[in-house]
């Protein structure tokens, strides 16, 4: 897919982890070029992110997320080159809303009439830039008083996935609204989605990698696909803890607690024939899921049927245990090479780490930096397209 649109994402330290990475990688998978900038930082620098989750307290909890690497320099931004602006939430907007250069940038974008998509606490920046006066918008509930004071027509987020459109302004309450949020933004830029009437199954487990489940899950939902997530011994509405795997200068990746991920269906009684594709996230879950015969049977059913199977990182441990890699070309996280080779697979070196490969109905990737290729290659097998 040609990069026919270019988007700017306005970043800052301790922006919400999902609220930057999901739109960043989903839009790239859809063929959009995405530049990420932060005041006072340049291309190649990184921003720490925050994991905001609901753990039964009066407000959300916060813990450290992944480190997000910027790919452009704030001081070199030329607004004429961009077709849309995305503003993540988290804690970053609290201080970005006091930055005159940020406020001026948002004002210019608003004046141009180009789409602005802002989520959660990102609307604090909109309020500071006087871009919500007289316009309908939503946000995380605690942002409501500031938006009302700024003259907005406040829309109460009665559910965490609420999204509101007012002209070129798209606002959402939380990252649970990403599927509609991203879809609305794509359409606001003139995008058209076709072939998305697909049903996709995600094979989940405790401590799967945080990005490796949420990014493809919500990216496919944003396309209009029906996506179900299941986990052995759990049912619809149950949750799986996730793990944040990142590279922080040690000999191997670090691990931190991630968000909890809500399952949408029950594993018992899963009918693979009713789905068009299977996705297997990585992380630590595959180590024990590979010991579950029911899991292996599901994987065999998909592979034998010729339906698309997309597996990333350590997910290939499950493929190897299921005996479906014999004679197949694939990659994985480098530490999983032994499983692939012993499983009869033909190893493809993930160099660089974002490389993904398709062999027949099988899409494999090495790690979460490869999500744009991973999702776009799965889209190609499914016949789903985004055009502008």
N, C-alpha and C positions, 0 to 999 in steps of 0.2 A: 504494500500500500504506500502510495506517495504521501510525503508530508505536505499536505495541502493547507494546513492551518498551523499557526504558531501561537503558543500560549505562555503566559508568564505566571509563575507562582511566587507569591510574596511570603518569604519565610522568616523565621526568627527562632532564637533559642527557646526551647521548651514549648514549641508548637506541638499540637497533639500528633502522636506517632502515625495513626491511621489517616488522619485528616490531611497529611501531606503526601504520604506514600501511595495511598490508594488512587487518588486522582492523578498523581504524577505517572504511575506506571500504567494505569488503565488508559489514559489518553494516548500514551506512546503506543500501546498495543493497538489502538484504533487508528494509528497512522498520523497522529498529531505530534509535532515537534514541541517539546516542553522545556522552558528555561526556568531555573530556580535561582532566586537571588535573596540576599539578606543585607540590610544596611551595615556598613562597616566591614563587610567580608567580600572575598573575591572567589572566583571560580576555583574549585578544588578544596576550599575550606569546608568545614562541616558545622552543622547545628545539632546539639543534643535535642532529643525529643522527649515528650512526656506521655506516659500511658495513663489515660484517664478511664476509670472503670467504676462500675457500681457494685459494691461489696456489702450492701445491707446497712450502710451508714446514712446519715442525713444528707451528705453530699458525696460526690465522687472521690475516689482515692487517686493518688498520683504516685507513680514510680518512674524510674528511668526507662526510656525506650531505646530504640536504635539510634545510631549517629547518622544523620542525613547529610550527604555530600552535595554541595551546591555545584551547579554546572555553568554558572554565569556570574558576572560581577555587577552589583547594584549600580555603581557609579557610571556604568557604561550602557545602561538601559536606554533604548530608543523606542518609545511607545508606538511609533508609527509602524514598527515591524511586528506588532502583536495583534492577534485577532480576539483575544480574550484574556481575562485576569481571574486567577483563583486565589482566595485568601483562606488559608487553614485557620482553625481555632487553636485551643490550648491556652497557655499562659502568655505566649509571645505577643498577641494583640494588645495586652495591657500596656506594654511599653512601646510597641510600634505605633500605637495611636497617638503617642506624644512626640513622634519623630516628624518634623516638618517636611522632610523629603518624602517620607512615606505618604503622608497626608496629601501632599501636592500631587504625587503620582496617581493616587486614587481619584482625586478630583479631576485630573486630566482625562483619565480613563472614562470616568462617568460622563464628562462633557462630550466625549467622542461618540457616545452611544454604543460602544462595543460591550459585549456581555461581560458582566462581573458576577462571579459565583463565590459566595462567602458563606462559611459554615461556623456554627457554634459561637465561640467568642470572637470570631473574625469580624462580626458586625460592630464591635467597638471601634474598629478602624473606619468603617462606613459612617458611623455617627460622628466621629472626629472630623471626617472629610465633608460633612454636611451633604451626604448623598442619599439619606433616607427620609428627608423632610417631605411629608405628603405621600410617601410610598409605602405600600404594604410589604411587610417583611416579618420573618420569624428569626429565632436564634435560640441558644440555650436559655432556659427560663430566667436565670438570674441576670441575663443581659437585657431583659425586657425594660426595666426602669430607665436605663440609659437611652435606649432606642425611643421610648415614649417621650423622654425629655428632649430628644433631638427632632421630634415632630413626626416620627414614623407612625404608620397605621399598624399597630402591633397585632400579630396573629399568634395566639397562644399555642405553644407546642404540646398539644394534648397527648401526642405520642412522640417518641424520640426520632421517628423517621419523617416528621413533617417537613415539607418543602413548600416554598411560596415563590411565585413568579410575578414580578411587576415590571413590565417592559423588558429592558435589558438586564434587570437585576434579579438574580436567583439567590435565595437564601435557604438555609437548612438548619435544623436544630442540633443534630448530632451526627456522628459518623454512621449511625444506623440508617440515615437517609441517603447515604452515598449512591445507591443504585439510581434513584430518581434524580438526585442532584447532578450526577455526571451525565445522565441521559439528557436532561433538560439543557445542560450546558452545551453538549454536542449539537443538539438541535438548534440552539440559539446561534451557533456558528454556521448554520446551514448544513449540518450533517444529516444523513439519512441512513438508517439501519435497516438491513434486509436479511432475511433468512434466519431470524432469531427464534423461531418457534421450536426450540429444542429443549429437551429435558436432560439435566446433567446431575450426576451423583458424585458427591465428595465423600471420600473414605477417611474419616477423622479418628483421632485418638488423643488421649491426654498427653500434653506437652509436644504436640505438633508445633512447627515453627509458626510464630504469630503472623508474619507477613504471608507465609506460603499457603495459608488457608484463606485469610481475609481478602488479600488482593485479587486472586483469581475468582474467588466466590462473588465478590461484589462487582468485579469487572464484567463477569458473565451476566449477572443480574441487570447491570446497567444496559446491556445489549438487548434485554427483554427476554432472556432465557429463564426458564423455571429451574431453579437450582435447589437441590436437597442435600443436606449434610447429615450423615449418620455415623454412629460409633457403636461398636459391640458392647452389649450389656447396658446401653443407654437408650432413652426414648426421646421423642420430640419434646422440646422445651428444656431438656437437661443441658448442662454446659460442660465444656472441656477447658481446662486450663491450658494456656499455650506457653511456649518458650521463645524468648528473644535471643537469637543467635547473631552475633556481630563480630567484627574484626577490629580489635583494639590494641594491636601490637604484640599479642602473645603468639605462641607457636601454633595454637589452634583457636577456634572461635570461643568467645565468652558466652555465658548463658545467664539470662535474667528472666524473672517472671514477666509474662506478657498479659494481654487482655484475656478474659474468659470468652469463649466462643459458644454461641447458642446453636444447638442442633435443631433442625427443622423437621426431621422424620425419625422413625424408629428403625433400628438395624434389623430386628427380627421381622421377617416377612418381606424384606426388600426383594423386589422383582426386577432383576437387571434388564429383562426384556422390555420394560416400560421406559427405559432411559436411552438416550442417544449417545452418551459419552460418560467416561469415568475420569475423575481427577484424584490424584493421590498426593497430598502435601507431604513435606519432609519434616525435619525436626527429630525428636526422640521417639515419637509414637510408633514409627515403623519397626523399631527394634522388637517391640512386643506384639504388634499387630501381625508381624510375619510368622508368629507362632500360633495364630488362630486359624484353624482349618476353614471356618466359615468365611473369613476374610479372603483366604486364598481361593476358595471356590468362586466367590464373586469376581475376583480378578480374572480367573480362568474363563469364566463365562463371557466377560467383556472381550477378552483377547481372542477367544475362539470364534466369537461372532463377527469379528472384524470391525467392531465399533471403535471410535477413537478412545484411546487411553493416554492421559497426560500425567506424567509422574515427575516429581522434582526432588533434587537433593538426596535425602536418605530414603525417600519413597521407593527407590529402586531396590531396597532391601526386600520389600514385599514382592516385587516382580520376580526377583531372583528365587525367593522361597517358593513362589507359585510355579516355578519351572517354565515361565513363558518367555524367557530371554534367549533361549537356544536359537542361534543363528540370526539374532536380531542385533542391529547396531544401536548403541545407546551411550549416553553419558550419565553422570551423576556427580554428587559431591566427591572430590578426589579420594577421600577416605573410604568410599563405598566401592571403589574400583575392584577390590578383592571379591566382593559379593557378586558383582556383575560378571567378572571373568569366571569365577567358580560356577556361576549359574549358566554358563555357556554363551554369554553375550559377547559381542565384538565391541571392545572399548573404544570410545571416541573421546579424545582429550578435550576437556572444557577450557580452551585457551583462546580468548580470555574467559573469565569465569561466567560471563553472561551468555555464552554460547548455548544454544539449544538446537536439537536435531529432531528431524522427523524421519522415521523408517516405517513405511507403510501406514498402519493405523496408530503407531506408537510415537508420542512426543515425549522427549526427556530433556530435562534441564539440570544444571549443576547446583544452583543456589538462587535465592530471591532476587539478586540483581538482574537475573535473566527473565523476570516476569514479562516484560514487553514482548520478547521473542516467544516465550512459552505460551502466552495467551493468544498472540496473533497466529502462531502455527496451529493451535487448536481450533481457532476460528476458521482457518482455511480448510481444515478437515471437515468441520461442521457445515461449511457453506454459509457462514455468517460474515457479512460485510458492512463496513462503514464507509460511506462515500460523501464527498463534499462538492 
